[in-house]
Amino acid sequence: LEQSAEYLHEHNPQSSREFVQEVYDLTNLLKTNPAMGRPGRIFGTRELVLNKFPYLIPYRVKNNCIEILRIFPTRMSQPEFW
């Protein structure tokens, strides 16, 4: 999150704040609805898609715990694992 926010801040400080807020809002919703993301491309994961920015947030649910795996810019090639 920090790296992506810093990158955006260099180009547009307002975008950086909006990005951080959107990530916070979406991940906060996971507390009450862990299945809200679409099924992930990697088995056992789910993905949140940001609305305003080209980023994915892959995550998984293990033992009633939500594990955020990454905040991933969609312009990059997706790795085989998170």
C-alpha positions in Angstrom: 0.0 0.0 0.0 2.8 2.4 1.0 4.7 1.9 -2.3 1.7 2.4 -4.5 0.5 5.4 -2.5 4.0 7.0 -2.8 4.1 6.4 -6.5 0.7 8.0 -7.0 1.6 10.9 -4.6 4.5 11.8 -6.9 2.1 12.2 -9.8 -1.0 13.4 -8.0 -1.2 13.9 -4.3 -5.0 13.9 -4.3 -5.1 10.6 -6.2 -2.9 9.1 -3.5 -5.3 10.0 -0.8 -8.2 8.7 -2.7 -6.4 5.5 -3.4 -5.6 4.9 0.2 -9.2 5.7 1.2 -10.6 3.2 -1.4 -8.3 0.4 -0.2 -9.2 1.1 3.4 -12.9 1.2 2.6 -12.9 -2.1 0.6 -10.7 -4.0 3.0 -12.8 -2.8 5.9 -15.9 -4.3 4.3 -14.2 -7.7 4.3 -14.7 -7.9 8.1 -18.4 -8.4 7.6 -18.4 -10.0 4.1 -15.3 -12.0 3.5 -16.8 -13.6 0.3 -17.4 -10.2 -1.4 -14.5 -10.4 -3.7 -14.6 -12.4 -6.9 -13.0 -15.8 -7.1 -9.3 -15.4 -7.5 -7.2 -16.5 -10.5 -5.0 -18.5 -8.1 -6.8 -21.4 -6.3 -8.0 -20.6 -2.8 -7.9 -16.9 -3.2 -10.4 -14.1 -3.8 -9.8 -10.7 -5.4 -11.2 -7.2 -4.6 -11.1 -4.9 -7.6 -10.7 -1.2 -6.9 -13.2 1.0 -8.7 -11.2 4.1 -9.3 -7.7 2.6 -9.7 -6.3 -0.3 -11.8 -5.4 -2.4 -8.8 -6.4 -5.8 -7.4 -6.3 -6.9 -3.8 -5.9 -10.7 -3.7 -6.8 -12.2 -0.3 -7.7 -15.5 1.3 -9.7 -16.5 4.3 -8.1 -19.0 6.6 -9.4 -20.1 10.0 -11.8 -17.1 10.2 -8.9 -14.7 9.4 -8.6 -12.6 6.3 -5.1 -12.5 4.9 -4.4 -9.7 2.4 -1.8 -11.1 0.1 -0.9 -8.0 -1.9 -2.1 -4.8 -3.4 -1.4 -5.4 -7.1 -1.3 -3.0 -10.0 -3.2 -4.7 -12.9 -0.7 -3.2 -15.4 1.9 -5.7 -14.3 2.0 -9.4 -15.1 0.3 -11.5 -12.5 2.7 -13.8 -10.6 1.9 -17.5 -10.4 1.5 -17.2 -6.6 0.9 -14.3 -4.2 
